Amino acid sequence: MENLIRVMADHWWVPLLRGIAAILFGLMALIWPGLTVYALLLVFGVYAIFDGVMSTVVAFRRKSSDDRWWAWALDGALSILIGLMALFWPEATALAFIIWMAAWGVVAGVFRIIAAIRLRHEIEGEWALGLSGLLLVAWGVLLALVPAAGLLSIAWLIGLFALLIGVVMIVLAFRLKGLRTA
């Protein structure tokens, strides 16, 4: 343990740089929330396409043994569609996209809940799939209720947490520097 503390103290400047970078990122997220949301839309688009492809794979693998395989396929198609929208029309449809994300959350969540109910006799731990569906539904409803606030609050939360993390990392760096001289 003493060796770990010595190594950390000798490299106190690493958390300092990480803290400074986090603060700069947080300030940029707060100053340019639109850019932050744009970047998030692109990342979400990639995620939704990946999620949709995976759901589609599950659908076609279950086709021969599940008469409701189409629910997985529909979930996959919806995710892919939303992902493509995020990648190709992020600026023009940011607010509309929040509504689309809300709809996706509700619909995909309901499909996951249905799947969990159907799988309860086939697998153990189906509650996790059901819970993920319930969380998606709750997220979708919240976004639908306050879509504009959803966009801005996402950027602000990212910025705020980055600032807080940065401050904590800088405090850690100076504590480690103090241990170095001790």
LINDA-V846990 format. One line per field, one symbol per residue. phi: phi as a letter, one per 40 degrees, with the letter a starting at -180 (. if undefined). psi: psi as a letter, one per 20 degrees, with the letter a starting at -180 (. if undefined). A space follows every 10 residues. Layout:
phi: ???
psi: ???
//
This chain:
phi: .ccccccccc bdcccccccc cccccccccc cbcccccdcc ccccdcdccd ccccccdcdc ccdcbbcbdc ccccdccccc dccccccbbc ccbdcccccc cccddccccc cccdcccccc ccbcgcdccc cccccccccc cccccbcccc cccccccccc cccccccccc dddccccccc cc
psi: hhgggggghh khighghggg gggggggghh hmhghggggh ggghggghgg gggghggggh highioikhh hggggggggg ggghghhilg ghkgghhggg hgggggghgg hhggggghih ihrpjihggg hhgghggggg gghhhmgghg gghggggggg hggggggghg ggghghhhhg i.
//
